[in-house]
Structure formats: C-alpha cells, structure tokens
Amino acid sequence: MEKEDADVAATGDSATVGDGGGVVDLYLTTLISSVSRLLATMENLTDALVNNFRLTSDEEEGITITQLQTVNQNPTGEFSLLGRIVATKEISMHTIKSNVTRLLQPVKGCEIQTLGNNRFVISFNHRLDQKQALGGCPWVLDKHALIFSEIKPDSDPTTMEINLMPIIIRIHHLPMNQRSEEVIAQIGGKLGILLEVLNKNQSHFSQLIRIKVAIDVSRSIKRGLYLHSTDGNKTWVAFTYERLPNLCFICGQLAQ
C-alpha cells in the first residue's frame, strides 16, 4: 500500500512538472510572437518615415558655390595621404601616431592628424616619403592592415572610401602554356587591380608567378580560381599572399 501511494505521489509530481513545462513553453512562444510583431511594426514605421521624409524649401534651395570660393590647394598639404587601419576595434590616437611614424620612417618627417574610426591624415614633407607610403606591400600595424590613399579634393576624408591595399600574391600551378601576359592580366583583374608582374622574365620557368595587386579589403580573400578552356577542361590555380594581415577565417575578410 505504501508503495502504491508512493507511485501515485511520484505520478502526481511528474504531472505537475509537465504542466509547468507546458506553461513555460506557451509563455516563451507568446513572448517570441509578440517581439516579432513589435519588430515588424518598427520596421514598417521606419519605412514610412523614410518614404514620407521631405526636404523643406530652404534645405532644397541650399547655396551655390562659385569657383572663386573654393580652395585651390589641398588644405592638408601637397604630399598628404588619407590613412586607415583595417580593424573593428578603435585604435588610440597615441598608438596611431607613434606606430605609423615608426613603421614608415619618413626621411623628411611627417605630421599626423587623427580623424577617428581608425582614420588619419598624414602630411609628408617630401614626395618620395609619400610615394613610399603608397607603395607599401602591404603595411601591417599590430597585425592589422594599414592602407593609404590620395585625398580627393571634393571628398570628406572622414567618410571617403578607402579599401584598396597593395599586396604580393603568388599564383601556383599555372600551366606552362597559359603563362602569357594576357592570362596573367586576367587573373590579376579577378583579384583586384593588377599593378605589376614581379618575376615577368622568369615566369615561364618559375614554380610560381608573383604579382602585385591592389585588393579590396572589404571583400573576401580568394583562395584560387578555375581556368576554363574552350574544350571544356578546367585547371585550378591556387593563391598565397605575402605578409597577409589579420584575417577572419569565417568570412575571409580583412576588415573583421
């Protein structure tokens, strides 16, 4: 009899727990449904505000800038560049100024003005120092890519797009009969902007082809590609990168 009572009690406890779990599941389902509806409502409200946004007449009219009112010379200096450290974390102003100067070692010196968001303007005192900075292949600061670009006079340096990084790429397993300048140029064009073929004179007999390419750091790094011939055959050529900065192994981008 005591055993039967214990079994009944155990069964009753199980039923109670089961009922509690069902209540929790129902609560979570209701909560998720409510949050989803709320997010959908907020999205619709945002779209409505954007669609109904209109400029006032004063905003639309604006002002007209004459040629005489524009600045003829670059206010940041003749040999200035926009720099960017490709990293998600914010790099301190002190770190940028000390490490960039140490890395570039400009002969005639330079001045650095930080802009926030890992951007800065660097002003050199000589054209050769500026040229050296642009030719970095690549510059790496604390394992992060450091890239430079000339400043466009009609742009805002805090928002100007700066994504191109020169880097040396090795092309492996390229067949001998496909090592023409045209094929190498096509491969370089797939990778980015081809700047130079470094072992051009030895390309027919070398184990690999080395090319200098400006790649877009906002796009995934290419591991290789297929070369398709007109008879339907395809050949895989692999790429390796010299002095590659920090890389996200999930998405293959440098900007992570």
Secondary structure, DSSP 8 states (H G I E B T S, - for coil): -HHHHHHHHHHHHHHHHHHHHHHHHHHHHHHHHHHHHHHHHHHHHHHHHHHT----HHHHH-----GGGS-SS-TT-TTEEEEEEE-SS---HHHHHHHHHHHH--TT-EEEEEEETTEEEEEESSHHHHHHHHT-S-EEETTEEEEEEE--TTS-TTT----EEEEEEEEES--GGG-SHHHHHHHHHHHSEEEEETT-TTTTTSSEEEEEEEEETTS----EEEEE-TTS-EEEEEEEETT-----TTT--S--
